[in-house]
């Protein structure tokens, strides 16, 4: 589904991701919605890696692009869980999430920008991935959930990654 069209070592795809997580913290329940997070998917000698650009403090490896994407998603959720455990209040958790999501990895940001240019010039493709504007706003929302608002639909949902263009 998201395999790169070429398995050339070093090929870097610019990826946009949208994740939603519902978490419980110390006295609070929250929904975190990350919109247009940025990552680079890179085919390397030891497998396929997903490197966070924004948020920049994360990476995950898989044997193929789909597995790397799944591991990256899992790592994102685990980081949010760690932040929820660390925060003593909703306000502290929100600040930690804002800081985490706003972190930039400058090295991979350069790769991401170069990848976006290659996609826009039709030099880089990914089978099965829909393109989306790389210029779309990037943000994270953290909202407190009231007990009466809990619904089965709050269970973690993963949206398909998009090729940044």
N, CA, C and O of each residue as an XYZ file, in Angstrom:
660
protein
N       0.822     -1.190      0.000
C       0.000      0.000      0.000
C       0.866      1.252      0.000
O       0.659      2.120     -0.848
N       1.825      1.386      0.913
C       2.637      2.586      0.950
C       4.080      2.289      0.574
O       4.974      3.065      0.913
N       4.328      1.178     -0.122
C       5.688      0.878     -0.534
C       6.184      1.949     -1.485
O       5.432      2.469     -2.309
N       7.443      2.264     -1.359
C       8.044      3.235     -2.250
C       8.188      2.602     -3.630
O       8.430      1.400     -3.735
N       8.046      3.381     -4.668
C       8.106      2.843     -6.020
C       9.508      2.374     -6.365
O       9.672      1.497     -7.213
N      10.488      2.923     -5.746
C      11.854      2.472     -5.961
C      12.422      2.096     -4.606
O      12.169      2.774     -3.610
N      13.174      1.037     -4.570
C      13.768      0.647     -3.293
C      15.204      1.143     -3.207
O      16.018      0.582     -2.475
N      15.509      2.191     -3.953
C      16.862      2.737     -3.931
C      17.208      3.183     -2.514
O      16.481      3.953     -1.888
N      18.335      2.678     -2.032
C      18.785      3.068     -0.690
C      18.953      4.592     -0.662
O      19.545      5.184     -1.564
N      18.432      5.192      0.366
C      18.560      6.629      0.546
C      17.375      7.437      0.043
O      17.302      8.637      0.309
N      16.450      6.822     -0.673
C      15.265      7.554     -1.135
C      14.467      7.994      0.087
O      14.210      7.196      0.989
N      14.075      9.270      0.111
C      13.374      9.827      1.259
C      12.046     10.430      0.811
O      12.017     11.379      0.027
N      10.946      9.867      1.317
C       9.610     10.364      0.992
C       9.131     11.330      2.070
O       9.238     11.017      3.256
N       8.608     12.493      1.691
C       8.018     13.408      2.669
C       6.598     12.948      2.986
O       5.772     12.804      2.085
N       6.321     12.721      4.248
C       5.028     12.176      4.676
C       4.321     13.177      5.585
O       4.945     13.812      6.435
N       3.008     13.307      5.392
C       2.142     14.017      6.332
C       1.325     12.971      7.076
O       0.869     12.000      6.472
N       1.137     13.155      8.370
C       0.316     12.209      9.119
C      -0.677     12.938     10.003
O      -0.430     14.047     10.476
N      -1.817     12.276     10.212
C      -2.889     12.770     11.075
C      -3.250     11.646     12.032
O      -3.698     10.581     11.608
N      -3.057     11.883     13.314
C      -3.339     10.864     14.325
C      -4.307     11.421     15.355
O      -4.330     12.619     15.637
N      -5.105     10.516     15.908
C      -5.992     10.874     17.025
C      -5.802      9.845     18.118
O      -5.843      8.642     17.861
N      -5.595     10.313     19.330
C      -5.430      9.427     20.483
C      -6.318      9.918     21.610
O      -6.457     11.123     21.824
N      -6.915      8.985     22.323
C      -7.634      9.292     23.553
C      -6.831      8.677     24.688
O      -6.501      7.492     24.662
N      -6.521      9.507     25.693
C      -5.640      9.088     26.774
C      -6.207      9.468     28.129
O      -7.012     10.390     28.261
N      -5.764      8.737     29.116
C      -6.074      9.070     30.501
C      -4.784      9.502     31.180
O      -3.745      8.854     31.055
N      -4.877     10.613     31.901
C      -3.730     11.107     32.646
C      -4.050     11.127     34.118
O      -4.970     10.445     34.570
N      -3.305     11.898     34.863
C      -3.499     12.025     36.308
C      -4.691     12.931     36.601
O      -4.544     14.135     36.812
N      -5.880     12.317     36.608
C      -7.101     13.054     36.902
C      -7.763     13.658     35.683
O      -8.659     14.488     35.830
N      -7.363     13.278     34.498
C      -7.971     13.835     33.304
C      -7.993     12.806     32.173
O      -7.179     11.884     32.118
N      -8.949     13.003     31.282
C      -9.030     12.222     30.043
C      -8.977     13.232     28.903
O      -9.636     14.271     28.956
N      -8.198     12.928     27.883
C      -8.006     13.879     26.793
C      -8.084     13.206     25.431
O      -7.887     11.999     25.293
N      -8.375     14.024     24.441
C      -8.243     13.602     23.058
C      -7.179     14.499     22.436
O      -7.245     15.726     22.513
N      -6.196     13.849     21.819
C      -5.121     14.559     21.132
C      -5.302     14.298     19.642
O      -5.396     13.150     19.208
N      -5.349     15.367     18.875
C      -5.487     15.238     17.429
C      -4.316     15.976     16.794
O      -4.234     17.203     16.838
N      -3.411     15.196     16.200
C      -2.247     15.751     15.512
C      -2.582     15.858     14.028
O      -2.929     14.866     13.387
N      -2.475     17.059     13.494
C      -2.860     17.316     12.110
C      -1.636     17.775     11.312
O      -0.946     18.725     11.682
N      -1.395     17.071     10.213
C      -0.300     17.373      9.301
C       1.070     17.361      9.965
O       1.924     18.207      9.699
N       1.252     16.364     10.848
C       2.594     16.122     11.341
C       3.469     15.753     10.152
O       2.973     15.263      9.138
N       4.762     15.987     10.275
C       5.656     15.748      9.149
C       6.706     14.705      9.507
O       7.256     14.706     10.608
N       6.969     13.819      8.558
C       7.972     12.773      8.749
C       8.637     12.473      7.410
O       8.127     12.840      6.351
N       9.771     11.808      7.474
C      10.483     11.349      6.290
C      10.560      9.836      6.354
O      10.981      9.272      7.364
N      10.152      9.176      5.276
C      10.245      7.721      5.169
C      11.451      7.420      4.286
O      11.510      7.848      3.133
N      12.414      6.679      4.838
C      13.684      6.463      4.157
C      14.032      4.982      4.073
O      14.033      4.276      5.082
N      14.324      4.521      2.870
C      14.769      3.139      2.658
C      16.269      3.092      2.928
O      17.053      3.748      2.242
N      16.662      2.314      3.929
C      18.057      2.243      4.348
C      18.514      0.794      4.380
O      17.681     -0.110      4.323
N      19.817      0.551      4.470
C      20.327     -0.823      4.425
C      19.712     -1.767      5.459
O      19.584     -2.963      5.194
N      19.330     -1.255      6.627
C      18.772     -2.109      7.680
C      17.248     -2.117      7.708
O      16.659     -2.643      8.652
N      16.596     -1.549      6.697
C      15.144     -1.523      6.637
C      14.638     -0.145      6.273
O      15.397      0.712      5.821
N      13.360      0.057      6.472
C      12.742      1.354      6.190
C      12.552      2.089      7.512
O      12.038      1.528      8.480
N      12.967      3.332      7.538
C      12.855      4.158      8.737
C      11.896      5.312      8.486
O      11.840      5.867      7.389
N      11.144      5.660      9.521
C      10.339      6.880      9.538
C      10.965      7.786     10.592
O      11.073      7.421     11.763
N      11.371      8.958     10.158
C      11.984      9.942     11.050
C      11.032     11.120     11.212
O      10.536     11.667     10.227
N      10.783     11.500     12.441
C       9.939     12.654     12.692
C      10.649     13.941     12.322
O      11.821     14.133     12.646
N       9.931     14.823     11.639
C      10.412     16.173     11.346
C       9.745     17.124     12.334
O      10.417     17.906     13.005
N       8.416     17.050     12.419
C       7.613     17.750     13.423
C       6.511     16.790     13.842
O       5.523     16.686     13.114
N       6.605     16.101     14.928
C       7.606     16.240     15.976
C       8.940     15.618     15.568
O       9.002     14.599     14.879
N       9.992     16.273     16.023
C      11.320     15.857     15.612
C      11.995     14.837     16.504
O      13.032     14.295     16.123
N      11.464     14.562     17.643
C      12.147     13.693     18.603
C      11.736     12.241     18.544
O      11.627     11.592     19.584
N      11.503     11.705     17.336
C      11.080     10.314     17.273
C      11.467      9.686     15.936
O      11.657     10.377     14.935
N      11.578      8.361     15.946
C      11.859      7.590     14.735
C      11.391      6.164     14.979
O      11.249      5.732     16.123
N      11.151      5.434     13.888
C      10.751      4.032     14.005
C      11.217      3.294     12.760
O      11.335      3.879     11.683
N      11.480      1.999     12.922
C      11.991      1.170     11.842
C      11.034      0.015     11.552
O      10.363     -0.498     12.447
N      10.990     -0.377     10.290
C      10.233     -1.545      9.879
C      10.947     -2.241      8.734
O      11.862     -1.680      8.131
N      10.528     -3.467      8.436
C      11.112     -4.196      7.312
C      10.645     -3.629      5.977
O      11.315     -3.803      4.959
N       9.487     -2.944      5.975
C       8.979     -2.303      4.763
C       8.287     -1.004      5.194
O       8.187     -0.710      6.385
N       7.814     -0.237      4.217
C       7.220      1.067      4.520
C       5.986      0.957      5.404
O       5.791      1.774      6.304
N       5.142     -0.061      5.152
C       3.941     -0.212      5.978
C       4.287     -0.500      7.433
O       3.685      0.067      8.346
N       5.262     -1.385      7.644
C       5.655     -1.705      9.015
C       6.300     -0.498      9.695
O       6.054     -0.248     10.875
N       7.116      0.245      8.966
C       7.740      1.447      9.542
C       6.668      2.454      9.943
O       6.754      3.077     11.001
N       5.654      2.610      9.086
C       4.557      3.529      9.390
C       3.809      3.094     10.640
O       3.478      3.921     11.489
N       3.540      1.790     10.756
C       2.837      1.274     11.940
C       3.662      1.459     13.206
O       3.124      1.812     14.255
N       4.968      1.220     13.109
C       5.844      1.387     14.275
C       5.962      2.863     14.667
O       6.046      3.193     15.850
N       5.968      3.733     13.678
C       6.015      5.175     13.936
C       4.747      5.614     14.661
O       4.798      6.388     15.617
N       3.611      5.109     14.191
C       2.329      5.429     14.831
C       2.317      4.966     16.278
O       1.877      5.682     17.178
N       2.816      3.743     16.479
C       2.885      3.179     17.826
C       3.796      4.024     18.721
O       3.456      4.297     19.872
N       4.949      4.436     18.194
C       5.883      5.261     18.969
C       5.247      6.598     19.344
O       5.442      7.087     20.457
N       4.490      7.187     18.425
C       3.809      8.449     18.704
C       2.869      8.287     19.894
O       2.890      9.097     20.820
N       2.050      7.245     19.870
C       1.109      6.997     20.965
C       1.833      6.733     22.282
O       1.400      7.198     23.336
N       2.922      5.994     22.222
C       3.678      5.694     23.446
C       4.273      6.960     24.054
O       4.317      7.098     25.276
N       4.726      7.876     23.217
C       5.247      9.144     23.726
C       4.143      9.929     24.410
O       4.358     10.489     25.484
N       2.954      9.978     23.799
C       1.825     10.666     24.443
C       1.485     10.022     25.777
O       1.198     10.724     26.747
N       1.514      8.691     25.839
C       1.244      7.993     27.107
C       2.274      8.371     28.157
O       1.920      8.610     29.312
N       3.545      8.429     27.771
C       4.596      8.846     28.706
C       4.350     10.258     29.208
O       4.514     10.532     30.396
N       3.958     11.156     28.312
C       3.669     12.536     28.720
C       2.472     12.597     29.666
O       2.469     13.379     30.617
N       1.450     11.767     29.407
C       0.273     11.726     30.285
C       0.660     11.227     31.674
O       0.149     11.723     32.677
N       1.555     10.256     31.733
C       2.018      9.747     33.024
C       2.862     10.776     33.766
O       2.833     10.842     34.995
N       3.601     11.567     33.025
C       4.499     12.563     33.605
C       3.762     13.797     34.123
O       4.149     14.377     35.137
N       2.707     14.192     33.429
C       2.007     15.441     33.744
C       1.131     15.303     34.990
O       0.421     14.312     35.164
N       1.198     16.304     35.836
C       0.387     16.298     37.054
C      -1.004     16.881     36.818
O      -1.899     16.717     37.647
N      -1.185     17.567     35.677
C      -2.469     18.199     35.391
C      -2.705     18.244     33.885
O      -1.798     18.003     33.089
N      -3.946     18.558     33.514
C      -4.272     18.717     32.107
C      -3.432     19.826     31.477
O      -2.907     19.655     30.376
N      -3.301     20.961     32.166
C      -2.551     22.090     31.621
C      -1.090     21.700     31.369
O      -0.507     22.072     30.351
N      -0.516     20.958     32.294
C       0.872     20.523     32.115
C       0.978     19.544     30.940
O       1.915     19.623     30.146
N       0.028     18.635     30.836
C       0.036     17.687     29.720
C      -0.069     18.429     28.389
O       0.684     18.143     27.458
N      -0.991     19.373     28.296
C      -1.163     20.139     27.061
C       0.131     20.851     26.686
O       0.529     20.842     25.521
N       0.782     21.461     27.655
C       2.052     22.162     27.381
C       3.122     21.188     26.889
O       3.877     21.509     25.972
N       3.190     20.006     27.492
C       4.169     19.002     27.069
C       3.891     18.508     25.650
O       4.821     18.309     24.867
N       2.618     18.309     25.317
C       2.255     17.861     23.970
C       2.574     18.952     22.951
O       3.113     18.663     21.883
N       2.248     20.195     23.272
C       2.565     21.309     22.364
C       4.067     21.382     22.111
O       4.502     21.579     20.977
N       4.852     21.223     23.166
C       6.320     21.255     23.038
C       6.807     20.083     22.186
O       7.635     20.270     21.294
N       6.304     18.889     22.452
C       6.691     17.693     21.706
C       6.357     17.841     20.223
O       7.211     17.593     19.372
N       5.122     18.245     19.904
C       4.689     18.332     18.521
C       5.395     19.466     17.783
O       5.603     19.384     16.573
N       5.758     20.509     18.497
C       6.427     21.654     17.879
C       7.910     21.463     17.660
O       8.539     22.251     16.954
N       8.478     20.428     18.254
C       9.915     20.172     18.110
C      10.239     19.865     16.651
O       9.511     19.125     15.989
N      11.330     20.435     16.158
C      11.747     20.225     14.772
C      13.108     19.558     14.731
O      14.022     19.931     15.467
N      13.231     18.559     13.855
C      14.521     17.924     13.575
C      15.067     18.604     12.321
O      14.622     18.292     11.217
N      16.028     19.532     12.468
C      16.484     20.323     11.322
C      17.093     19.486     10.200
O      16.898     19.813      9.029
N      17.820     18.424     10.517
C      18.429     17.591      9.487
C      17.387     16.930      8.603
O      17.504     16.946      7.378
N      16.382     16.357      9.214
C      15.331     15.711      8.437
C      14.363     16.720      7.843
O      13.662     16.410      6.880
N      14.313     17.921      8.400
C      13.484     18.955      7.788
C      14.024     19.298      6.399
O      13.248     19.511      5.467
N      15.325     19.350      6.261
C      15.946     19.595      4.953
C      15.581     18.481      3.978
O      15.224     18.755      2.832
N      15.669     17.213      4.427
C      15.280     16.079      3.577
C      13.806     16.167      3.189
O      13.439     15.860      2.055
N      12.956     16.592      4.142
C      11.529     16.694      3.888
C      11.251     17.758      2.818
O      10.485     17.520      1.884
N      11.875     18.923      2.962
C      11.681     20.007      1.994
C      12.169     19.567      0.617
O      11.500     19.821     -0.385
N      13.322     18.914      0.555
C      13.840     18.409     -0.724
C      12.890     17.374     -1.320
O      12.666     17.357     -2.531
N      12.332     16.512     -0.473
C      11.386     15.505     -0.937
C      10.114     16.127     -1.483
O       9.590     15.674     -2.501
N       9.613     17.155     -0.822
C       8.410     17.846     -1.296
C       8.670     18.431     -2.683
O       7.823     18.324     -3.569
N       9.829     19.043     -2.872
C      10.171     19.603     -4.190
C      10.190     18.498     -5.241
O       9.687     18.691     -6.348
N      10.763     17.343     -4.909
C      10.829     16.221     -5.857
C       9.427     15.708     -6.197
O       9.153     15.383     -7.353
N       8.533     15.631     -5.196
C       7.160     15.190     -5.458
C       6.457     16.203     -6.357
O       5.780     15.822     -7.311
N       6.615     17.483     -6.059
C       5.964     18.528     -6.857
C       6.463     18.524     -8.308
O       5.718     18.867     -9.226
N       7.717     18.136     -8.504
C       8.294     18.075     -9.850
C       8.105     16.708    -10.491
O       8.687     16.419    -11.536
N       7.293     15.873     -9.865
C       6.960     14.540    -10.382
C       8.191     13.632    -10.511
O       8.252     12.779    -11.396
N       9.168     13.826     -9.619
C      10.378     13.015     -9.623
C      10.358     11.938     -8.548
O      11.207     11.047     -8.540
N       9.402     12.019     -7.652
C       9.309     11.093     -6.526
C       7.855     10.679     -6.373
O       6.956     11.520     -6.354
N       7.633      9.364     -6.265
C       6.281      8.815     -6.186
C       6.212      7.774     -5.076
O       7.233      7.259     -4.621
N       5.005      7.481     -4.657
C       4.761      6.387     -3.720
C       3.443      5.729     -4.125
O       2.404      6.383     -4.202
N       3.508      4.437     -4.379
C       2.303      3.699     -4.776
C       1.255      3.751     -3.672
O       1.567      3.554     -2.498
N       0.018      4.018     -4.057
C      -1.098      3.928     -3.129
C      -1.229      5.077     -2.159
O      -2.099      5.041     -1.288
N      -0.396      6.100     -2.276
C      -0.508      7.240     -1.363
C      -1.098      8.429     -2.099
O      -0.652      8.802     -3.184
N      -2.106      9.007     -1.482
C      -2.736     10.212     -2.012
C      -1.858     11.415     -1.661
O      -1.272     11.460     -0.579
N      -1.768     12.371     -2.556
C      -0.991     13.584     -2.292
C      -1.843     14.593     -1.529
O      -3.064     14.645     -1.674
N      -1.162     15.387     -0.717
C      -1.804     16.456      0.031
C      -0.821     17.615      0.110
O       0.391     17.402      0.088
N      -1.322     18.820      0.201
C      -0.464     19.996      0.203
C       0.475     20.018      1.406
O       0.047     19.921      2.556
N       1.753     20.148      1.110
C       2.759     20.262      2.168
C       2.627     21.585      2.908
O       3.174     21.750      3.999
N       1.906     22.522      2.319
C       1.724     23.839      2.927
C       0.508     23.912      3.852
O       0.232     24.960      4.435
N      -0.213     22.803      3.985
C      -1.384     22.783      4.861
C      -0.946     23.076      6.301
O       0.153     22.694      6.703
N      -1.794     23.746      7.069
C      -1.432     24.075      8.456
C      -1.149     22.819      9.281
O      -1.838     21.806      9.159
N      -0.135     22.911     10.109
C       0.241     21.832     11.014
C      -0.101     22.283     12.434
O       0.283     23.371     12.863
N      -0.830     21.427     13.154
C      -1.176     21.797     14.529
C      -1.536     20.547     15.328
O      -1.768     19.472     14.775
N      -1.573     20.721     16.622
C      -2.026     19.664     17.512
C      -3.072     20.276     18.439
O      -2.873     21.356     18.994
N      -4.195     19.564     18.598
C      -5.200     20.020     19.557
C      -5.249     19.012     20.700
O      -5.154     17.801     20.496
N      -5.397     19.541     21.888
C      -5.498     18.722     23.099
C      -6.747     19.190     23.820
O      -6.813     20.318     24.309
N      -7.738     18.311     23.881
C      -9.007     18.696     24.484
C      -9.377     17.752     25.614
O      -9.256     16.533     25.499
N      -9.832     18.349     26.710
C     -10.303     17.571     27.845
C     -11.606     16.893     27.453
O     -12.464     17.504     26.816
N     -11.752     15.636     27.831
C     -12.979     14.883     27.554
C     -13.777     14.787     28.853
O     -13.248     14.464     29.916
N     -15.063     15.078     28.724
C     -15.967     14.914     29.858
C     -16.437     13.463     29.883
O     -16.552     12.825     28.836
N     -16.701     12.953     31.056
C     -17.125     11.559     31.189
C     -18.315     11.244     30.290
O     -18.373     10.165     29.701
N     -19.248     12.157     30.180
C     -20.434     11.912     29.362
C     -20.113     11.875     27.869
O     -20.935     11.418     27.075
N     -18.925     12.351     27.475
C     -18.531     12.370     26.066
C     -17.831     11.091     25.614
O     -17.567     10.934     24.422
N     -17.526     10.179     26.527
C     -16.809      8.963     26.131
C     -17.687      8.110     25.232
O     -18.841      7.837     25.561
N     -17.154      7.699     24.125
C     -17.864      6.875     23.152
C     -16.902      5.843     22.563
O     -15.694      6.077     22.543
N     -17.411      4.711     22.084
C     -16.528      3.721     21.462
C     -15.711      4.298     20.311
O     -14.602      3.830     20.054
N     -16.234      5.302     19.617
C     -15.499      5.896     18.505
C     -14.225      6.599     18.969
O     -13.375      6.951     18.151
N     -14.092      6.803     20.280
C     -12.891      7.440     20.813
C     -11.677      6.519     20.787
O     -10.546      6.965     20.980
N     -11.918      5.237     20.548
C     -10.781      4.329     20.460
C      -9.877      4.791     19.337
O     -10.340      5.329     18.331
N      -8.602      4.582     19.514
C      -7.605      5.088     18.578
C      -7.937      4.738     17.137
O      -8.202      3.582     16.807
N      -7.919      5.743     16.297
C      -8.127      5.559     14.865
C      -6.889      6.057     14.148
O      -6.328      7.087     14.523
N      -6.462      5.354     13.138
C      -5.307      5.769     12.366
C      -5.757      6.152     10.978
O      -6.449      5.391     10.300
N      -5.357      7.343     10.560
C      -5.656      7.803      9.226
C      -4.467      7.477      8.327
O      -3.330      7.418      8.797
N      -4.720      7.270      7.056
C      -3.667      6.919      6.124
C      -2.664      8.059      5.990
O      -3.053      9.226      6.015
N      -1.379      7.740      5.849
C      -0.392      8.784      5.622
C      -0.587      9.384      4.237
O      -1.153      8.748      3.347
N      -0.114     10.607      4.064
C      -0.242     11.305      2.799
C       1.144     11.694      2.299
O       2.018     12.015      3.105
N       1.357     11.673      1.010
C       2.604     12.103      0.422
C       2.560     13.616      0.306
O       1.685     14.161     -0.366
N       3.493     14.298      0.952
C       3.505     15.751      0.954
C       3.905     16.261     -0.416
O       4.890     15.801     -0.995
N       3.144     17.206     -0.931
C       3.416     17.771     -2.251
C       3.270     19.276     -2.232
O       3.462     19.928     -3.258
